[in-house]
Amino acid sequence: MPALTRPLVLVLGVDKYVLEACVRHDVETVLVEGGGQRDYALQPIPAGVTVLRVDSVSSPEAVLGALHRNGYAGRRFDAVQTTDEWAMVTAGLLAQHLGARAIDPVTALHFRDKSLQKQRILEAGLPAARSHVIDDIHDLGDLDELPFGKAVLKPIAGAATTMTSVVEDIARLRALSAKYRADHTGQRTFTLEEFVTGDEWVADGIVHDGEILFCALGRYSVPCLTTVDSALPLVLRRFDPSSEAWAYELGEPFVHKAISALGLRDGVFHLELFHDEKTGTLTFGECAARRGGALVHEEVQVKFGVHLGEGALLPLLGIKPEIDVKVRPETVGSTFLMGRPGTLFHCPSPAEMRALPGVEHVRVEAAFGQVLSDAVGSTNARIAQVLVSADSEEAMLSRFEELRDWFGERLLIAPSGGPVRELRAWQRENWPAEDHRDLPWQ
């Protein structure tokens, strides 16, 4: 009997959990790594993975060029996978060219374009914010009033709340337009969305052959936009399917209808929606055909024992993941550990933080010597992220506060942007006094 060939997968962008799944399931992996990820170098690449370097993983030209230069143009790929928000459509287009499985490019587009996404959701009969497309934020044309009394302005295909703002009047919109024009922003097509109130929920799940096999619900302690506007650390926790069954009874049917309307057949998703406590209703926010950012993977793995990396990979290979959900009773959540402006010289290590009560996972993302900005600007601003378990949500939030204080007291951050005398003053504060004595005269 001839030996079975290993599946061959093209992965656009580094996702260590997808790469873990590739290694675990003996999948031959060609990883296309962009310059930005290579320079950031946060996620390890396992041995045995072939790495092709390009300027941008979202450029079909760059990826095809790398395949041809490295002898992969004639290979038959079984699937093209990406967790990179900007490369979703590219993955679909490349897969069609390569004869491989991947997300359909039109489906990928509807998971990227906020206006098209909400149009499909509304057509499916689900509540969603109305939207108005601004073709060029640098030029508002004859738009002289807001289409809604209060709106949210965002790039039509952005990520992580970057360049997302609440707009309450036309003057604010014009001010943002002028700012983006002066900044020569690359993103220029925006959407104005009707402002929706309520608690912000999330749903993260796995789809195989159009069927949702797994769905984990959670909520932000404070909505993402408020977090950014108020420069607060992001806090996200998971609902418990037993003690908070009401949330799943309300949320799961909504999620199933939304994913069906958007047409996702295989892979993972991250959906955000708003819950109105007074009416008990849900409103669609937005959805991505990838796992969520922050510590979403880790939350799901700790709380439910489910690996979203396998969920992202195996359905694209036509394999139904074997999902064995094991729910832990503790409250599981994560938060950002912020800093302050300046140059980072030291912060507590992951091992030190894991030794603290309830801390189960730590990811330090800022490097020593990195200059930290005082601008938040998106939900990506932090020095580190931490995941904890606790007996209740109140205990979890209390543990986060204690951890932030403990972390902040141990940060060593030099001021930047000022005269050298400020650095010398900071240096004296952080060195023992005897280090400044003139010993020969004493």
Secondary structure, 3 states (H helix, E strand, C coil): CCCCCCCEEEEECCCHHHHHHHHHCCCEEEEEEEHHHHHHCCCCCCCCCEEEEECCCCCHHHHHHHHHHCCCCCCCCCEEEECCHHHHHHHHHHHHHHCCECCCHHHHHHHHCHHHHHHHHHHCCCCECCEEEECCCCCCCCCCCCCCCCEEEEECCCCCCCCCEEECCHHHHHHHHHHHHHCCCCCCCEEEEECCCCEEEEEEEEEECCEEEEEEEEEECCCHHHHHHCCCCCEEEECCCCCCHHHHHHHHHHHHHHHHHHCCCCEEEEEEEEEECCCCEEEEEEEECCCCCCCHHHHHHHHHCCCHHHHHHHHHHCCCCCCCCCCCCCEEEEEEECCCCEEEEECCCHHHHHCCCCEEEEEECCCCCCEECCCCCCCCCCCEEEEEEECCHHHHHHHHHHHHHHHHHCCEEECCCCCHHHHHHHHHHHCCHHHHCCHHHC
